[in-house]
Amino acid sequence: MSEILQKARRAKLVSRRVALLNSAVKNRALKTMARCLRENTAAILKANALDIKKAKKDRLAPALMDRLSLTAGRIKDMAVSLQDLAGLADPNNQILAKIKRPNGLDIEKISVPMGVIAVIYEARPNVTADAAGLCFKAGSAVILRGGSDAARSNKAIAAVLRESLRAERLPADIIQLVETAGRQTAAELMTLRQYIDLLVPRGGAGLIRRTVEESLVPVIETGTGNCHVYVDKYADLKKALAITINAKTQRPSVCNAAESLLVHKDAASRFLPAALPALRNAGVAIHGCAATRKYASYVLKASAEDYAREYLALEISIKVVKSIDEAIEHIHRYGTRHTEAIVTENRRNARRFLSEVDASAVLVNASTRFTDGGEFGFGCEIGISTQKLHARGPLGLKELMSYKYLVRGNGQIRQ
Amino acid sequence: MSEILQKARRAKLVSRRVALLNSAVKNRALKTMARCLRENTAAILKANALDIKKAKKDRLAPALMDRLSLTAGRIKDMAVSLQDLAGLADPNNQILAKIKRPNGLDIEKISVPMGVIAVIYEARPNVTADAAGLCFKAGSAVILRGGSDAARSNKAIAAVLRESLRAERLPADIIQLVETAGRQTAAELMTLRQYIDLLVPRGGAGLIRRTVEESLVPVIETGTGNCHVYVDKYADLKKALAITINAKTQRPSVCNAAESLLVHKDAASRFLPAALPALRNAGVAIHGCAATRKYASYVLKASAEDYAREYLALEISIKVVKSIDEAIEHIHRYGTRHTEAIVTENRRNARRFLSEVDASAVLVNASTRFTDGGEFGFGCEIGISTQKLHARGPLGLKELMSYKYLVRGNGQIRQ
């Protein structure tokens, strides 16, 4: 039997037990995990150093290298996240609805755990602790399949988490890490519909696409964000500038960063002469339409590909549009249904944008960077869903739950 | 361009319009559809007669023939369903949650339509009207792909529905029927993730399996029900008998009918001598374990396959179990997470069964036949989901919705 199949079967088995754990037991275990991570900082850093040594030899890209690198501070952050999880409300066993039927049947809709959640991710070892903690608090067993670059770090972190579970007299198999290297392990996970209830891919567009295409297990697609800021004719241009700069430059590598700026033609002559140098000063490469390029010589020519692209870097595409309709059409064509923002003081345009733009989050007069579990008050998240099924936007604890109906009768039969 | 691709693109286009229709407009259109169906009864019956003639020539199975056959009464039922839909609350644009953030951001989580829903179904032409009506009321465009046996009936019904939309000055393409025959049309639908937001297969286990395996479009798996009735040691045996007979025989061809009976050993000697002849008198073929077979000579020997089987007919498997634990284990092993019932007067056992049995609906002292959109008070349903993602149990209007976050600020940027 393969490692994957073995681990998936064990996960299914323990998932029944973790689903029934009460909040106090789960929270105590989360605190123990946090403490043990701190206590094992040296061992984790040692494992991480080996990963980094190998990554240097393999000439890993600097951005990946940064994601891979752990420090005592980053390990402490993981511990704090686990401790914070312990403080959040238990999402399990919540009454979502009550229905009383004329025939006397009492129906309760209650939240229940997914069962077994598999998370496929890339070079970031902190996902090992974050995803494990979230799934555990949500009452599910978890199978973690991290990238091979972080293999040793992930193994060290998972070992600490599993040891913490054992110390709390809980089955270590509630948290399992795939150790066999190679693409086929992810492919095998995707086939095990009878053992795995949900698959969450966390990573680049390639991983997401492959998961969606290959998986028989239900998937929540996360993370592709070609987000727009639309500066309306009626925008407060001071707000527009602050939002544009923040959305593009505050953290360009993440999915809720803005990739494209749309400017109403009547605002362009007032807005672009300020916005273009501000973007340039922030180190942003600018691709613009002909109307944009009139305002600055350093604006490169934007192609359709630029409008479709998720740069994830200090790079932006800009288009001057004739109307809010053209802005909405452009977003409909190029957007990825992640996050879209309008800057306007006009209520009617705000309302139109909110109702007509199809995205997980639509914002008025705020930076796209706010689409985030922490910023929404969820306390945590495992990713941002860009699909419409099950959950949209930040995936917090509630979004990792399923539900069932409890029906109580006194002998009712159907007529 | 293929018929499917053309229709999927048109559906995506009109989906934006139908999502914004107000309730009054949708309800009026539903009533017009109902009226037009009634007025076109003769034409629909004529088309149906051609399907039936062909089905007879093709020697279609009697059960399928029955599903295929329309009468004036069945057409009236379709019309009544559409009219009833007009009376239900609009599931769109409902505020699901409000979040006020310390930074002043106002977040609203509101229900929004899925967009484009594709429904793949088999020989029942009434699904054409039911599914179209449900998706329309839920604010989505729909692509219907019915079985080839019902091609002419479906075409006649869809034509009436589309004509009704036109009469209400709405785009007929809100409701589209696939007319090209052959399996490849379903296969093509399953690839169009960029145009179709949700795929609901309605039909036999083969169709469901194929859809789950092949579809790139998110699927809600419906309809496989290996449902159990467990008669506990502490059961009221009068209730147990009524529930067993009702769950098995009231409508054996549907997914919420019971397929298996589990009896606690301490109840067996009191319950089975009454239950076995009652089942036999109702025409039910019985497959039992050794302990069951002691009570009647006509009980056939049950194999593991019998316990796994969804008979969808007057046939049942029976097992005497040592304890509620064995009952729960058996259900875990053979159940399909659809509907499971316990008959007991013992509160602790009821509670254990409700919390430990993993199914869309778990019932105490009531027939499994109650897992149904109508019986739950939803007013309608498009199927019963047996997966944990998105929706579980009866899929009514609410379950066909997605959501989005509306975020209102006054210039907030992220720190």
Contacts between the chains, C-beta under 8 A, distances in Angstrom:
chain1	res1	chain2	res2	distance
A	16	B	332	7.5
A	16	B	356	7.2
A	16	B	358	7.4
A	19	B	358	7.9
A	20	B	355	6.6
A	20	B	356	7.0
A	99	B	376	6.4
A	99	B	377	5.5
A	101	B	375	7.3
A	101	B	376	7.7
A	101	B	377	6.2
A	105	B	366	6.1
A	105	B	370	6.4
A	105	B	375	7.8
A	107	B	376	6.2
A	107	B	377	7.9
A	112	B	358	7.5
A	114	B	388	5.5
A	114	B	389	7.9
A	115	B	358	7.3
A	115	B	388	6.5
A	193	B	212	7.1
A	197	B	387	8.0
A	197	B	388	5.0
A	197	B	389	7.4
A	198	B	388	7.2
A	198	B	389	6.2
A	212	B	193	7.1
A	212	B	216	6.3
A	213	B	216	6.0
A	216	B	212	6.3
A	216	B	213	5.9
A	218	B	218	7.5
A	218	B	219	7.9
A	218	B	387	6.3
A	218	B	388	7.7
A	218	B	389	4.2
A	219	B	218	7.9
A	220	B	389	7.7
A	236	B	411	7.1
A	238	B	411	7.6
A	239	B	410	7.5
A	239	B	411	3.8
A	242	B	411	6.3
A	242	B	413	5.3
A	243	B	411	6.9
A	243	B	413	6.0
A	245	B	413	7.9
A	246	B	413	3.6
A	246	B	414	6.0
A	247	B	413	7.9
A	250	B	413	7.4
A	250	B	414	5.6
A	332	B	16	7.4
A	350	B	408	7.6
A	354	B	406	5.0
A	355	B	20	6.6
A	356	B	16	7.2
A	356	B	20	7.0
A	358	B	16	7.4
A	358	B	19	7.9
A	358	B	112	7.5
A	358	B	115	7.2
A	358	B	404	7.5
A	359	B	404	6.6
A	360	B	404	6.0
A	360	B	405	6.6
A	361	B	404	6.7
A	361	B	405	4.2
A	361	B	406	7.9
A	361	B	407	5.8
A	362	B	404	6.5
A	362	B	405	7.3
A	362	B	406	5.8
A	362	B	407	7.0
A	363	B	407	4.2
A	363	B	408	7.7
A	363	B	409	6.6
A	364	B	406	8.0
A	364	B	407	7.1
A	364	B	408	5.0
A	364	B	409	6.5
A	365	B	408	7.2
A	365	B	409	4.6
A	365	B	410	5.5
A	365	B	411	5.5
A	365	B	412	7.4
A	366	B	105	6.0
A	366	B	407	5.8
A	366	B	408	7.6
A	366	B	409	3.2
A	366	B	411	7.4
A	366	B	412	4.5
A	366	B	413	7.7
A	367	B	412	6.6
A	367	B	413	4.6
A	367	B	414	5.3
A	369	B	413	7.5
A	369	B	414	4.0
A	370	B	105	6.4
A	370	B	407	6.3
A	370	B	409	7.8
A	370	B	412	6.9
A	370	B	414	6.1
A	371	B	405	7.5
A	371	B	407	7.9
A	375	B	101	7.3
A	375	B	105	7.8
A	375	B	414	7.1
A	376	B	99	6.4
A	376	B	101	7.7
A	376	B	107	6.2
A	376	B	405	7.3
A	377	B	99	5.5
A	377	B	101	6.2
A	377	B	107	8.0
A	387	B	197	8.0
A	387	B	218	6.2
A	388	B	114	5.5
A	388	B	115	6.5
A	388	B	197	5.0
A	388	B	198	7.1
A	388	B	218	7.7
A	388	B	402	3.8
A	389	B	114	7.9
A	389	B	197	7.4
A	389	B	198	6.2
A	389	B	218	4.1
A	389	B	220	7.7
A	389	B	389	6.6
A	389	B	390	4.7
A	389	B	402	7.2
A	390	B	389	4.8
A	390	B	390	4.0
A	392	B	402	6.0
A	392	B	403	5.8
A	392	B	404	6.1
A	392	B	405	7.7
A	393	B	404	7.4
A	393	B	405	5.3
A	402	B	388	3.8
A	402	B	389	7.2
A	402	B	392	6.0
A	403	B	392	5.9
A	404	B	358	7.5
A	404	B	359	6.6
A	404	B	360	6.0
A	404	B	361	6.7
A	404	B	362	6.5
A	404	B	392	6.1
A	404	B	393	7.4
A	405	B	360	6.6
A	405	B	361	4.2
A	405	B	362	7.3
A	405	B	371	7.5
A	405	B	376	7.3
A	405	B	392	7.7
A	405	B	393	5.3
A	406	B	354	5.0
A	406	B	361	7.9
A	406	B	362	5.8
A	406	B	364	8.0
A	407	B	361	5.8
A	407	B	362	7.0
A	407	B	363	4.2
A	407	B	364	7.1
A	407	B	366	5.8
A	407	B	370	6.3
A	407	B	371	7.9
A	408	B	350	7.7
A	408	B	363	7.7
A	408	B	364	4.9
A	408	B	365	7.2
A	408	B	366	7.6
A	409	B	363	6.6
A	409	B	364	6.5
A	409	B	365	4.6
A	409	B	366	3.2
A	409	B	370	7.8
A	410	B	239	7.5
A	410	B	365	5.5
A	411	B	236	7.0
A	411	B	238	7.6
A	411	B	239	3.8
A	411	B	242	6.3
A	411	B	243	6.9
A	411	B	365	5.5
A	411	B	366	7.4
A	412	B	365	7.4
A	412	B	366	4.4
A	412	B	367	6.5
A	412	B	370	6.9
A	413	B	242	5.3
A	413	B	243	6.0
A	413	B	245	7.9
A	413	B	246	3.6
A	413	B	247	7.9
A	413	B	250	7.4
A	413	B	366	7.7
A	413	B	367	4.6
A	413	B	369	7.5
A	414	B	246	6.0
A	414	B	250	5.6
A	414	B	367	5.3
A	414	B	369	4.0
A	414	B	370	6.1
A	414	B	375	7.0
